[in-house]
Amino acid sequence: MTQREQHWENIYQSRDHREVGWYQVSPEISLRLLDQVGISPEQSVIEIGCGASGLVDRLIERGFRKITLVDLSQKALSIVRDRLGAHGDIPDYRADDVTRLVLGQSFDIWHDRAVFHFLTDEEDQQKYVAVLKQHLAPEGHAIIGTFSLNGPKSCSGLPVERYDKEKMQGVLGEDLVVLDSLTDVHVTPAGGEQEYNYFIISWRAGAKLRHYP
Ligand SMILES: C[S@@+](CC[C@H](N)C(=O)[O-])C[C@H]1O[C@@H](n2cnc3c(N)ncnc32)[C@H](O)[C@@H]1O
C-alpha cells in the first residue's frame, strides 16, 4: 500500500464518512454543472475520488447506468456499494490511484471534486492531466472542483494546491480548455466554510486527441 492509499483508507476506516469535511448528501453544484454541459442518462460518467458522497446516488436516480467510480480507498467504495443496495451493482468500482489509471475506455463526463487539488507535486499534476486526456471522449467534458485561492491550504491533514481559472488553464496545457468556472462556498458537516472553484473543461478545438477509442 502506498502512503497515499494508507492515508485515505485510514480516514474511511476510522471516521464516520458523514462527518468528514467534504461530505455532501446531494452535490447540487456538480449536478447544476452537469446540466450546464447538457449530459443525458445514456452517457458515461467517471467519478474520480468519489469518496462516499452522494453524486452516484443522484445519477442513478436520474437514470444513468454507465458509471465508473474510482477511489484509492476500498472502504469508501464499499460504503457506496452498500448504500446503493439493489443498485449496488450498477457502478464499475475501481480502487486505484488516478495518476496511474488505465481503463482503456473514454468517458463523456469526468467528474472530480476535491481530488486533483491534493496533487501538489508538478509531476503528479501532469500525470493526472495525461490520464484525463486518455479517458475524455472527443465531445466529453471534465468538471473539476478544487479549493479556490481563498480556500483552505490543507484538507484532511494534507496540503492542497488551490486554483483559479488561469492557474487551472496553465496546468491543463494547450489541448484542454477551461470553458467556464464557478465559485461556491461549501458548508462542512461541522459548520465551517470552504470556498471551492469548479471548472468546466473540454478539448480545445483542433487539439490532438489522445483518448482511448
Ligand atoms: C476530499 S475527498 C472528496 C470525495 C468526494 N469527491 C466528495 O466530493 O465528497 C478526496 C477523495 O479522493 C480520494 N483520493 C485521494 N487521492 C486520490 C488519488 N490520487 N486517486 C484516487 N482517489 C484519490 C480519497 O480517498 C477521497 O475519497
The ligand as an SDF file (V2000), in Angstrom:
LIG
                    3D

 27 29  0  0  0  0  0  0  0  0999 V2000
  -11.6610   15.1560   -0.1300 C   0  0  0  0  0  0  0  0  0  0  0  0
  -12.2550   13.6310   -0.6170 S   0  0  0  0  0  0  0  0  0  0  0  0
  -13.5220   14.0420   -1.8090 C   0  0  0  0  0  0  0  0  0  0  0  0
  -14.5250   12.9350   -2.0090 C   0  0  0  0  0  0  0  0  0  0  0  0
  -15.6580   13.2520   -2.9920 C   0  0  0  0  0  0  0  0  0  0  0  0
  -15.1210   13.5670   -4.3000 N   0  0  0  0  0  0  0  0  0  0  0  0
  -16.5100   14.3650   -2.4890 C   0  0  0  0  0  0  0  0  0  0  0  0
  -16.5640   15.4150   -3.1120 O   0  0  0  0  0  0  0  0  0  0  0  0
  -17.1380   14.1860   -1.4450 O   0  0  0  0  0  0  0  0  0  0  0  0
  -10.9750   13.0160   -1.6680 C   0  0  0  0  0  0  0  0  0  0  0  0
  -11.2450   11.6170   -2.1350 C   0  0  0  0  0  0  0  0  0  0  0  0
  -10.3490   11.2680   -3.1500 O   0  0  0  0  0  0  0  0  0  0  0  0
   -9.7230   10.0490   -2.8730 C   0  0  0  0  0  0  0  0  0  0  0  0
   -8.3640   10.1930   -3.4250 N   0  0  0  0  0  0  0  0  0  0  0  0
   -7.3710   10.9730   -2.9480 C   0  0  0  0  0  0  0  0  0  0  0  0
   -6.2990   10.9260   -3.7570 N   0  0  0  0  0  0  0  0  0  0  0  0
   -6.6380   10.0880   -4.7710 C   0  0  0  0  0  0  0  0  0  0  0  0
   -5.9470    9.6120   -5.9100 C   0  0  0  0  0  0  0  0  0  0  0  0
   -4.6850   10.0040   -6.1690 N   0  0  0  0  0  0  0  0  0  0  0  0
   -6.5820    8.7470   -6.7350 N   0  0  0  0  0  0  0  0  0  0  0  0
   -7.8590    8.3390   -6.4760 C   0  0  0  0  0  0  0  0  0  0  0  0
   -8.5660    8.7610   -5.3990 N   0  0  0  0  0  0  0  0  0  0  0  0
   -7.9550    9.6200   -4.5610 C   0  0  0  0  0  0  0  0  0  0  0  0
   -9.7970    9.8700   -1.3770 C   0  0  0  0  0  0  0  0  0  0  0  0
   -9.7960    8.5280   -0.9680 O   0  0  0  0  0  0  0  0  0  0  0  0
  -11.0990   10.5830   -1.0510 C   0  0  0  0  0  0  0  0  0  0  0  0
  -12.1890    9.7110   -1.0980 O   0  0  0  0  0  0  0  0  0  0  0  0
  1  2  1  0
  2  3  1  0
  2 10  1  0
  3  4  1  0
  4  5  1  0
  5  6  1  0
  5  7  1  0
  7  8  2  0
  7  9  1  0
 10 11  1  0
 11 12  1  0
 11 26  1  0
 12 13  1  0
 13 14  1  0
 13 24  1  0
 14 15  1  0
 14 23  1  0
 15 16  2  0
 16 17  1  0
 17 18  1  0
 17 23  2  0
 18 19  1  0
 18 20  2  0
 20 21  1  0
 21 22  2  0
 22 23  1  0
 24 25  1  0
 24 26  1  0
 26 27  1  0
M  CHG  2   2   1   9  -1
M  END
$$$$
